[in-house]
Amino acid sequence: MTQNIPIERLTAVADCFPVDGHLLDGIPYGSGHINDTFALRFAENHTSRRYILQRINHRVFKDIPSLMDNIARVCRHVRGCLETEGRADAHRRALTLIPTREGKDVLLDDEGDYWRLYPFIESARTYDIIQSHQQAYEAAKAFGLFQRQLADLPGPRLHETIPAFHHTRARFNAFMNAVEDDACGRAAAARDEIAFAQSREAIVDVLLDQQAAGILPERITHNDTKINNVMMDVTTHEGLCVIDLDTVMPGLALYDFGDMMRTATNTAEEDERDLSRIACDLSRFEALAQGYLGATRNFLNDAEIRQLAFSGILITFEIGLRFLTDYLSGDTYFKIHRDGHNLDRARAQFKLMTSMEDQLDCMQRMVEHATSDTGR
């Protein structure tokens, strides 16, 4: 989607929401790649106030009413939890949807686009790259607290905005089909990566089997636990508010921790070609475990805690499978910027996964230590 939207259109959209004052400007905001996001500034009583306006990408998210039903329920529940706790700054620690003048959580305009509006959370920012262990700790704590706050969300069950998103058996089967079809004649160039993936098939059902057996409970999960989805206070550096709620849906708590681990512990870029630069940073993992368990120790069960370190291995493998499948299928899903880009990404994920496997025992000890530190 494009963010080249005239101010006149932004004004027309904003007029559909009960916002006082007049629009001064609207500028593209953030680093997201799916929705179009704008920071709107309104003149109001000799001062100005900012809001976040988003045009939702309905080409990616096909069922906007269900998506917005999820977000509205989650926002209101988290805000209610904070107010029950007596948090005076609840407005900074939870996203708040501003209904349209007609009382709806989302606006469908005459051009067929969907828009939503939030108050701007001032004196806070996001980071695209982890700059310190403290940031890793704060991000993990914020995502853990988010899961804890939603543990008692009343029914009905949230909608699955992306069905079977982390179904690792389905992902593996799609990979095997791509190998068999070899639609683009690329399997020979990926022979080593295919063999690597096939050699790890035994792990794909571990969490699914435990969920089916009732050992791992279904939770409400964020499903995009990168550090840039946590707003941090610019003064205290505390993780304040979890954002980007489009993928919040039922899942396993371990999927969120595993993806945090995959994105936060990697010592190189996701598409790094020099595999010698790629490793799992244990000190970052320790910060993640301490932050996350500090927020979740009262509701995670023992089986979930035992699988925390393994979850990173599994999710890293899953993402590597998806990159490799897309490469074999002709690069139809992930955007690429060079020939073989998805193969490079798969190789990088598999190298990171190997580093995690080599350090699994150490990570398990760190989890045990973090669990005892947090009083479980």
C-alpha positions as CSV (number, residue, x, y, z in Angstrom):
1,M,0.0,0.0,0.0
2,T,1.1,3.6,-0.5
3,Q,1.3,6.3,2.0
4,N,1.1,9.1,-0.6
5,I,-2.3,10.3,0.6
6,P,-3.3,14.0,0.2
7,I,-4.0,16.0,3.4
8,E,-7.5,16.6,2.1
9,R,-8.3,12.9,2.3
10,L,-6.8,12.5,5.7
11,T,-8.9,15.5,6.8
12,A,-12.1,13.8,5.4
13,V,-11.3,10.6,7.2
14,A,-10.4,12.3,10.5
15,D,-13.7,14.2,10.3
16,C,-15.5,10.9,10.7
17,F,-14.1,10.6,14.2
18,P,-15.1,12.8,17.2
19,V,-11.8,14.7,17.4
20,D,-11.8,18.3,18.6
21,G,-9.8,21.0,16.8
22,H,-8.6,21.1,13.2
23,L,-6.0,19.0,11.4
24,L,-2.6,20.7,11.1
25,D,-0.7,17.9,9.4
26,G,-0.5,14.2,8.9
27,I,2.8,12.5,8.3
28,P,3.7,8.8,7.7
29,Y,4.8,7.2,10.9
30,G,6.7,4.1,12.0
31,S,8.4,1.3,10.0
32,G,5.5,-1.1,9.4
33,H,5.2,-2.8,6.0
34,I,1.5,-3.8,6.0
35,N,-0.7,-0.9,7.0
36,D,-0.4,2.8,6.2
37,T,0.2,4.7,9.4
38,F,0.0,8.4,10.0
39,A,0.7,10.7,12.9
40,L,-2.1,13.4,12.8
41,R,-1.6,16.7,14.7
42,F,-4.7,18.7,15.6
43,A,-4.8,22.3,16.9
44,E,-6.9,22.2,20.1
45,N,-7.4,25.0,22.7
46,H,-4.1,26.9,21.9
47,T,-2.1,23.6,22.0
48,S,-1.9,20.5,19.8
49,R,-2.7,16.9,20.2
50,R,-1.6,13.9,18.2
51,Y,-3.4,10.8,17.1
52,I,-2.4,7.6,15.2
53,L,-4.5,7.0,12.1
54,Q,-4.1,3.7,10.2
55,R,-5.4,2.5,6.9
56,I,-5.7,-1.3,7.3
57,N,-4.4,-3.4,4.5
58,H,-7.5,-5.4,3.5
59,R,-5.6,-7.2,0.8
60,V,-3.5,-8.9,3.6
61,F,-6.3,-9.1,6.2
62,K,-9.4,-10.4,4.4
63,D,-11.9,-10.3,7.3
64,I,-11.6,-6.7,8.7
65,P,-14.7,-7.0,11.0
66,S,-13.3,-10.1,12.7
67,L,-9.9,-8.5,13.0
68,M,-11.3,-5.3,14.5
69,D,-13.6,-7.3,16.9
70,N,-10.4,-9.0,18.2
71,I,-8.6,-5.7,18.6
72,A,-11.5,-3.9,20.3
73,R,-12.0,-6.7,22.8
74,V,-8.3,-6.9,23.6
75,C,-7.8,-3.1,24.0
76,R,-10.8,-2.7,26.3
77,H,-9.8,-5.7,28.4
78,V,-6.2,-4.6,28.8
79,R,-7.3,-1.1,29.7
80,G,-9.8,-2.5,32.2
81,C,-7.1,-4.6,33.9
82,L,-4.9,-1.5,34.2
83,E,-7.7,0.6,35.7
84,T,-8.6,-2.2,38.1
85,E,-4.9,-2.1,39.3
86,G,-5.3,1.6,39.8
87,R,-2.8,2.6,37.1
88,A,-3.1,6.3,36.6
89,D,-1.2,6.1,33.3
90,A,-3.4,3.3,31.9
91,H,-3.9,5.5,28.8
92,R,-0.1,5.1,28.0
93,R,0.0,1.4,28.7
94,A,-2.8,0.2,26.4
95,L,-4.0,1.1,23.0
96,T,-7.3,2.9,23.0
97,L,-9.6,2.7,19.9
98,I,-11.5,5.9,19.2
99,P,-14.9,5.0,17.8
100,T,-16.2,6.8,14.8
101,R,-19.0,9.4,15.1
102,E,-21.4,6.5,14.5
103,G,-19.9,4.5,17.3
104,K,-18.0,1.9,15.2
105,D,-14.5,0.8,15.9
106,V,-13.5,1.1,12.3
107,L,-14.4,3.4,9.4
108,L,-15.2,2.1,6.0
109,D,-14.9,5.0,3.6
110,D,-16.4,5.7,0.2
111,E,-13.3,4.3,-1.5
112,G,-13.5,1.0,0.2
113,D,-10.7,1.5,2.6
114,Y,-10.8,0.7,6.4
115,W,-9.4,3.2,8.9
116,R,-8.9,3.2,12.7
117,L,-7.8,5.9,15.1
118,Y,-5.8,5.8,18.4
119,P,-4.6,8.5,20.7
120,F,-0.9,9.1,20.3
121,I,1.2,7.7,23.2
122,E,3.5,10.7,24.0
123,S,7.0,10.5,25.4
124,A,7.4,6.9,24.1
125,R,9.1,5.4,21.1
126,T,9.9,2.1,19.4
127,Y,13.2,0.6,18.3
128,D,13.8,-1.5,15.2
129,I,17.0,-3.0,16.5
130,I,17.8,-4.0,20.1
131,Q,20.4,-1.7,21.4
132,S,20.9,-3.2,24.9
133,H,20.1,-6.2,27.1
134,Q,17.8,-3.9,29.1
135,Q,15.7,-3.3,26.0
136,A,15.4,-7.1,25.4
137,Y,14.4,-7.5,29.1
138,E,11.7,-4.7,28.8
139,A,10.3,-6.0,25.5
140,A,10.0,-9.5,26.9
141,K,8.4,-8.3,30.1
142,A,5.9,-6.2,28.1
143,F,4.9,-9.1,25.9
144,G,4.7,-11.4,28.9
145,L,2.5,-8.9,30.8
146,F,0.3,-8.6,27.7
147,Q,-0.3,-12.4,27.7
148,R,-1.0,-12.3,31.4
149,Q,-3.6,-9.5,31.1
150,L,-5.4,-11.5,28.4
151,A,-5.4,-14.8,30.3
152,D,-8.9,-14.1,31.7
153,L,-10.4,-12.5,28.6
154,P,-14.1,-13.5,28.6
155,G,-15.4,-15.6,25.7
156,P,-16.1,-16.1,22.9
157,R,-12.8,-17.3,21.5
158,L,-11.0,-14.7,19.5
159,H,-11.1,-15.0,15.7
160,E,-8.1,-16.6,13.9
161,T,-7.0,-13.7,11.7
162,I,-4.4,-16.0,10.0
163,P,-5.6,-19.6,10.4
164,A,-2.9,-22.2,11.2
165,F,-0.3,-19.5,11.4
166,H,2.1,-21.5,13.5
167,H,1.0,-25.0,12.6
168,T,4.5,-26.5,12.1
169,R,3.3,-29.8,10.6
170,A,1.3,-27.9,7.9
171,R,4.4,-25.7,7.2
172,F,6.6,-28.8,6.9
173,N,4.1,-30.6,4.6
174,A,4.0,-27.5,2.4
175,F,7.8,-27.5,2.2
176,M,7.8,-31.2,1.2
177,N,5.2,-30.5,-1.5
178,A,7.4,-27.7,-2.8
179,V,10.4,-30.1,-2.9
180,E,8.4,-32.7,-4.8
181,D,6.9,-30.2,-7.3
182,D,10.2,-28.3,-7.8
183,A,8.1,-25.9,-9.9
184,C,11.1,-23.6,-10.7
185,G,13.8,-26.2,-10.9
186,R,15.6,-24.9,-7.8
187,A,15.8,-28.0,-5.6
188,A,19.3,-28.8,-6.8
189,A,20.6,-25.4,-5.7
190,A,19.1,-26.0,-2.3
191,R,20.1,-29.6,-1.8
192,D,21.9,-29.0,1.5
193,E,19.1,-26.9,2.9
194,I,16.5,-29.4,1.9
195,A,18.5,-32.2,3.6
196,F,18.9,-30.1,6.7
197,A,15.2,-29.4,7.0
198,Q,14.2,-33.1,6.4
199,S,16.7,-34.2,9.1
200,R,14.7,-32.0,11.7
201,E,11.2,-33.3,10.9
202,A,11.0,-35.0,14.3
203,I,10.7,-31.7,16.1
204,V,7.7,-30.2,14.1
205,D,5.1,-32.0,16.1
206,V,6.5,-31.6,19.6
207,L,4.4,-28.6,20.7
208,L,1.4,-29.6,18.6
209,D,1.3,-33.0,20.2
210,Q,1.5,-31.6,23.7
211,Q,-1.3,-29.1,22.9
212,A,-3.4,-32.0,21.6
213,A,-2.8,-33.9,24.8
214,G,-3.9,-30.9,26.9
215,I,-0.4,-30.4,28.3
216,L,0.1,-27.0,26.6
217,P,-3.0,-24.8,26.9
218,E,-4.3,-22.5,24.3
219,R,-3.6,-18.8,25.2
220,I,-4.1,-15.5,23.5
221,T,-0.9,-14.6,21.7
222,H,0.4,-11.6,19.8
223,N,2.2,-13.5,17.1
224,D,4.6,-10.7,16.0
225,T,6.8,-10.2,19.0
226,K,9.6,-8.0,17.5
227,I,11.0,-5.3,19.7
228,N,9.5,-2.6,17.5
229,N,6.0,-3.7,18.6
230,V,6.7,-2.4,22.2
231,M,6.6,1.3,22.9
232,M,9.2,2.3,25.5
233,D,9.2,5.3,27.7
234,V,11.9,7.8,26.5
235,T,12.9,8.7,30.0
236,T,12.7,5.5,32.1
237,H,13.1,3.2,29.1
238,E,10.4,0.9,30.5
239,G,8.4,-1.2,28.1
240,L,5.0,0.6,28.2
241,C,2.6,-0.6,25.6
242,V,2.3,-3.5,23.1
243,I,1.2,-2.3,19.7
244,D,0.4,-3.8,16.3
245,L,-2.5,-6.1,17.4
246,D,-3.6,-7.3,14.0
247,T,-2.3,-10.8,14.6
248,V,-3.5,-11.2,18.2
249,M,-5.4,-14.5,18.2
250,P,-5.5,-17.9,19.9
251,G,-2.2,-19.8,20.0
252,L,0.5,-21.1,22.3
253,A,2.4,-18.8,24.7
254,L,5.5,-20.5,23.5
255,Y,5.1,-19.2,19.9
256,D,5.4,-15.6,21.2
257,F,8.5,-16.4,23.3
258,G,10.0,-18.4,20.4
259,D,9.7,-15.6,18.0
260,M,11.1,-13.1,20.5
261,M,14.0,-15.4,20.9
262,R,14.5,-15.8,17.1
263,T,14.5,-12.1,16.4
264,A,16.2,-10.8,19.5
265,T,19.1,-13.2,20.0
266,N,20.4,-13.2,16.4
267,T,23.8,-11.6,16.2
268,A,23.3,-10.7,12.5
269,E,20.6,-9.7,10.0
270,E,17.9,-12.1,9.0
271,D,19.3,-12.4,5.5
272,E,23.0,-12.4,6.4
273,R,25.1,-14.2,3.7
274,D,28.2,-14.6,5.9
275,L,27.0,-17.5,8.1
276,S,30.0,-17.1,10.4
277,R,28.5,-13.9,11.7
278,I,25.3,-15.7,12.8
279,A,24.8,-17.0,16.4
280,C,22.4,-17.0,19.2
281,D,23.5,-14.5,21.8
282,L,23.1,-16.2,25.2
283,S,23.2,-12.9,27.2
284,R,20.3,-11.6,25.2
285,F,18.4,-14.9,25.7
286,E,19.0,-14.6,29.5
287,A,17.5,-11.0,29.4
288,L,14.5,-12.3,27.5
289,A,13.9,-15.2,29.9
290,Q,14.2,-13.0,33.0
291,G,11.9,-10.3,31.6
292,Y,9.3,-12.7,30.3
293,L,9.2,-15.0,33.3
294,G,9.0,-12.0,35.6
295,A,5.7,-11.2,34.0
296,T,4.3,-14.7,33.4
297,R,5.4,-16.9,36.3
298,N,2.0,-16.8,37.9
299,F,0.0,-18.2,35.0
300,L,2.4,-20.3,32.8
301,N,2.4,-24.0,33.7
302,D,5.5,-26.1,34.2
303,A,5.3,-27.7,30.7
304,E,5.3,-24.3,29.1
305,I,8.3,-23.2,31.1
306,R,10.2,-26.4,30.2
307,Q,9.7,-25.7,26.5
308,L,10.7,-22.0,26.5
309,A,14.2,-22.6,25.1
310,F,13.1,-25.2,22.6
311,S,10.3,-22.9,21.3
312,G,13.0,-20.6,19.8
313,I,14.5,-23.5,18.0
314,L,11.1,-24.6,16.6
315,I,10.0,-21.1,15.5
316,T,13.4,-20.4,13.9
317,F,13.0,-23.7,12.0
318,E,9.5,-22.8,11.0
319,I,10.5,-19.5,9.5
320,G,13.5,-21.1,7.8
321,L,11.1,-23.6,6.3
322,R,8.8,-20.8,5.0
323,F,11.7,-19.0,3.4
324,L,12.9,-22.3,1.8
325,T,9.4,-23.2,0.6
326,D,9.0,-19.8,-1.0
327,Y,12.3,-20.0,-2.7
328,L,11.4,-23.4,-4.2
329,S,8.0,-22.1,-5.2
330,G,9.3,-19.1,-7.1
331,D,9.4,-16.3,-4.4
332,T,5.6,-15.8,-4.4
333,Y,5.1,-14.7,-0.8
334,F,8.1,-12.9,0.7
335,K,9.5,-9.8,-1.0
336,I,13.0,-10.3,-2.4
337,H,15.6,-7.8,-3.3
338,R,18.1,-10.1,-5.1
339,D,18.4,-13.5,-6.7
340,G,18.4,-16.2,-4.2
341,H,17.3,-13.9,-1.4
342,N,14.9,-16.4,0.2
343,L,17.5,-19.1,0.0
344,D,19.9,-16.8,1.8
345,R,17.2,-16.2,4.5
346,A,16.6,-19.9,4.9
347,R,20.4,-20.6,5.3
348,A,20.6,-17.8,7.9
349,Q,17.7,-19.2,9.9
350,F,19.1,-22.7,9.8
351,K,22.5,-21.5,11.0
352,L,20.8,-19.6,13.9
353,M,18.8,-22.7,14.7
354,T,22.0,-24.8,14.9
355,S,23.5,-22.3,17.3
356,M,20.4,-22.6,19.5
357,E,20.6,-26.3,19.4
358,D,24.3,-26.3,20.4
359,Q,23.5,-24.1,23.4
360,L,20.1,-25.6,24.4
361,D,21.4,-27.0,27.7
362,C,22.8,-23.7,28.8
363,M,19.6,-21.9,27.9
364,Q,17.6,-24.5,29.9
365,R,19.7,-23.6,32.9
366,M,19.1,-19.9,32.4
367,V,15.4,-20.6,32.3
368,E,15.6,-22.6,35.5
369,H,17.6,-19.8,37.1
370,A,15.2,-17.1,35.9
371,T,12.3,-19.2,37.2
372,S,13.8,-19.4,40.7
373,D,14.7,-15.7,40.6
374,T,11.0,-14.8,39.9
375,G,9.8,-16.9,42.8
376,R,8.1,-19.8,41.1
